[in-house]
Every structure is written in structure tokens, then in C-alpha cells.
Amino acid sequence: MLRNSAREHVTCIRRAFLTLVPILALALAGRAQSVPDGAGKAEFQRTCGTCHSLTVVTAKHLSDSGWENVVDNMITRGAQVTPDDEEQIVRYLAANFGIASSRSSTPESAAPQGTRNPASAPVQPIPVLDASQVAQAKALIRKNGCLSCHRINEEGSYSGPYLGDVAANRTAEGIRSALVSPGKELAPQNRSVRLVTQDGKTVIGKLLNQDGFSVQLIDASGHLLTFQRANLQDFDIVTANSMPSYADRMSAQELSLLIRYLEIQTGTGQKQ
């Protein structure tokens, strides 16, 4: 009888192991994603790959200052990075996942409407705004609640796309379209997750990484949060775009001024 119990115990252990193998394989596969070679690759994988899925990074294309903001943000939330490593990581990301690499890898026919493509049109001059116009544009952003979802000039929420380099990715027409007639669904890189813990707490934030055991996200306040899947009763990807149309919320003059202000936000030090 004791031998039968021992055999049953061994059988249970084997079944549990076989159940975990595919889950572990999936988790390890997420960690082992290949990224381009180059200076800073090892520092990037060692520092960022321990918490984030590399697909989260490869889906983004930011300016140099945009990547610097991302890395600085992670450091303030506990990432252990030396100043030399930080410089190497930012250079690596900017070189391999910067604005230029995004443009060169996207054919003109495949570029989303309103995004910048140097082969499709000549570069337009950046608008020049005086101090009064900049102050009015910033007041419009606050008045219309933009900072409840977006972040710019070190203010606002982490829920929606960062506006500090919006003009590096969109033309003036694209910015106008996003303000006047936003799409019904969010782009994959801008989607959020909604999860409910076993005690009934609902949390919404940007998905940073997930595997078979845990989920990491950043909430609207910029806090990095980790949850064990076993402690969740619900987990959903939010695809619906909550961005309202501002066609009737601002006058034509206000809308024009706001667009001109956002055109300055290129993430290259030209923002005001």
C-alpha cells in the first residue's frame, strides 16, 4: 500500500513537471528573443530583458531623447543601471529602434496615413511660436484634459502615447486627424491592459511584459507593478480608443494653435 502511494506521488510529480514544461518554454522563449547586434546590446538585454518583453521595445521607434526619457523613467523606478550602461543602452536603442530605422524599414505604401515618410513629401518647416502662443497652447492642453491620458514636458499621465515626440512620427495632417477624428481602436503599441485581482481590485495600465506566471505593467501614475497570474481573476487587453474628438470642443483657431504647438514636439530638443 505504501509502495502504491509512493508510485502515485511520483506520477503526480511527473504530470506536474510535464504541465510546466510548455509554460516554462513559452516564458523562456519570450526572454530569448533576438535583437540586432551592436554596441550596447549586452547592456540592453541584461538591464531591460529581465523585466520587459523585448517585443515591447522592438514595436517602438522613438527619437534619441525619447529613448533617453524611457530609460530615465525606468531608472527612477528601480532599474539598476550605471551611467555608462545608460548611455550605451540609449545609443543602442536609438540606433536600432529610432525614428530613422522606422522610416527606412517602412515602405511608403505601408506607412499609416498621417505618419512621416521622407520619401513621400518634402520636409515641412517647423512652426515658430512666440512665448504667448506657447503659453496659450499649454493652457489648451490642460483645459481640455489631455494630461489625464498623455504626458508632455514632465507633466501628465502614462496612460496614453507620449506627446513629447509626436511630431517625429506624425505630420501636421496626421496630428489634426488624431484630434478631430480619432480611430475607434488603439494601435497595438498604445493598448492598455485591465486586470482584476482575486480581492476584486481593478488595475489598468500599459503592458510591459507577461509570461506564464506574471504580468508587469506601468499605471497612469508611472508606477511599475507586477502581478502573479495565479492571483488574478480577470485579464483583458483594452483595444477601444477613448480619445474624444475635439472638432467641436475647440474653436478653429484653438485647434490650429494646438496643432502648431504639437508640431514642435519632435523629441530633438526643439520642443517648447
DAVENRA-V585055 format. One record per residue. N is the residue number from 0. RES is the residue in three letters. OMEGA is omega in whole degrees, -180 to 180 (NA if undefined). Layout:
N & RES & OMEGA
N & RES & OMEGA
This chain:
0 & MET & 179
1 & LEU & 179
2 & ARG & 178
3 & ASN & 180
4 & SER & 179
5 & ALA & 179
6 & ARG & -180
7 & GLU & 179
8 & HIS & 179
9 & VAL & 179
10 & THR & 179
11 & CYS & 180
12 & ILE & 179
13 & ARG & 179
14 & ARG & 179
15 & ALA & 180
16 & PHE & 180
17 & LEU & 177
18 & THR & -177
19 & LEU & -176
20 & VAL & -180
21 & PRO & 179
22 & ILE & 178
23 & LEU & 179
24 & ALA & 179
25 & LEU & -180
26 & ALA & -179
27 & LEU & 178
28 & ALA & 179
29 & GLY & -180
30 & ARG & -172
31 & ALA & -180
32 & GLN & -179
33 & SER & 176
34 & VAL & -177
35 & PRO & 175
36 & ASP & 178
37 & GLY & 178
38 & ALA & 180
39 & GLY & -178
40 & LYS & -178
41 & ALA & 179
42 & GLU & 179
43 & PHE & -179
44 & GLN & -178
45 & ARG & -174
46 & THR & -173
47 & CYS & -176
48 & GLY & 180
49 & THR & -178
50 & CYS & -172
51 & HIS & 169
52 & SER & -177
53 & LEU & 177
54 & THR & 177
55 & VAL & -180
56 & VAL & -175
57 & THR & 178
58 & ALA & -177
59 & LYS & 172
60 & HIS & -175
61 & LEU & 175
62 & SER & 179
63 & ASP & -179
64 & SER & 177
65 & GLY & 178
66 & TRP & 178
67 & GLU & 178
68 & ASN & 180
69 & VAL & -179
70 & VAL & 177
71 & ASP & -179
72 & ASN & 179
73 & MET & 178
74 & ILE & 179
75 & THR & 180
76 & ARG & 170
77 & GLY & 179
78 & ALA & -178
79 & GLN & -176
80 & VAL & 174
81 & THR & 179
82 & PRO & 180
83 & ASP & 178
84 & ASP & 180
85 & GLU & -180
86 & GLU & 180
87 & GLN & -178
88 & ILE & -180
89 & VAL & 179
90 & ARG & -179
91 & TYR & -179
92 & LEU & -179
93 & ALA & -178
94 & ALA & -174
95 & ASN & -178
96 & PHE & 180
97 & GLY & -179
98 & ILE & -178
99 & ALA & -180
100 & SER & 177
101 & SER & -178
102 & ARG & -176
103 & SER & -177
104 & SER & -178
105 & THR & 178
106 & PRO & -176
107 & GLU & -177
108 & SER & -177
109 & ALA & -178
110 & ALA & 179
111 & PRO & -179
112 & GLN & 178
113 & GLY & 177
114 & THR & -177
115 & ARG & 174
116 & ASN & -173
117 & PRO & -179
118 & ALA & -173
119 & SER & -177
120 & ALA & 178
121 & PRO & -179
122 & VAL & 180
123 & GLN & 179
124 & PRO & 179
125 & ILE & -179
126 & PRO & 176
127 & VAL & 180
128 & LEU & 176
129 & ASP & -175
130 & ALA & -180
131 & SER & -179
132 & GLN & 177
133 & VAL & 179
134 & ALA & 179
135 & GLN & 180
136 & ALA & 178
137 & LYS & 178
138 & ALA & 178
139 & LEU & 179
140 & ILE & 179
141 & ARG & -177
142 & LYS & -176
143 & ASN & 173
144 & GLY & -178
145 & CYS & -176
146 & LEU & 176
147 & SER & 179
148 & CYS & -173
149 & HIS & 180
150 & ARG & 177
151 & ILE & 180
152 & ASN & 177
153 & GLU & 177
154 & GLU & 171
155 & GLY & -173
156 & SER & 177
157 & TYR & -175
158 & SER & -176
159 & GLY & 180
160 & PRO & 177
161 & TYR & -177
162 & LEU & -177
163 & GLY & 176
164 & ASP & -176
165 & VAL & -178
166 & ALA & 176
167 & ALA & -177
168 & ASN & -177
169 & ARG & 172
170 & THR & 177
171 & ALA & 179
172 & GLU & 178
173 & GLY & 178
174 & ILE & 178
175 & ARG & -179
176 & SER & 180
177 & ALA & -180
178 & LEU & -174
179 & VAL & -178
180 & SER & -179
181 & PRO & 179
182 & GLY & -179
183 & LYS & -179
184 & GLU & 179
185 & LEU & 172
186 & ALA & -177
187 & PRO & -177
188 & GLN & -178
189 & ASN & -177
190 & ARG & 179
191 & SER & 175
192 & VAL & 175
193 & ARG & 179
194 & LEU & 179
195 & VAL & -180
196 & THR & -178
197 & GLN & 178
198 & ASP & 174
199 & GLY & -180
200 & LYS & 179
201 & THR & -179
202 & VAL & 178
203 & ILE & 180
204 & GLY & 178
205 & LYS & 179
206 & LEU & 177
207 & LEU & -176
208 & ASN & 174
209 & GLN & 174
210 & ASP & -177
211 & GLY & -174
212 & PHE & -174
213 & SER & 178
214 & VAL & 176
215 & GLN & 179
216 & LEU & 176
217 & ILE & -176
218 & ASP & -175
219 & ALA & -180
220 & SER & 179
221 & GLY & 179
222 & HIS & 177
223 & LEU & -175
224 & LEU & 178
225 & THR & 180
226 & PHE & 174
227 & GLN & -179
228 & ARG & -179
229 & ALA & -178
230 & ASN & -180
231 & LEU & 175
232 & GLN & 179
233 & ASP & -179
234 & PHE & -177
235 & ASP & 172
236 & ILE & -179
237 & VAL & -178
238 & THR & -178
239 & ALA & 180
240 & ASN & -180
241 & SER & 180
242 & MET & 178
243 & PRO & 174
244 & SER & 179
245 & TYR & -180
246 & ALA & -178
247 & ASP & -178
248 & ARG & 178
249 & MET & 176
250 & SER & 179
251 & ALA & -180
252 & GLN & 180
253 & GLU & -180
254 & LEU & 179
255 & SER & 180
256 & LEU & -179
257 & LEU & 179
258 & ILE & 179
259 & ARG & 178
260 & TYR & -180
261 & LEU & 176
262 & GLU & 179
263 & ILE & -174
264 & GLN & -177
265 & THR & -179
266 & GLY & -178
267 & THR & -180
268 & GLY & -178
269 & GLN & -178
270 & LYS & 179
271 & GLN & NA
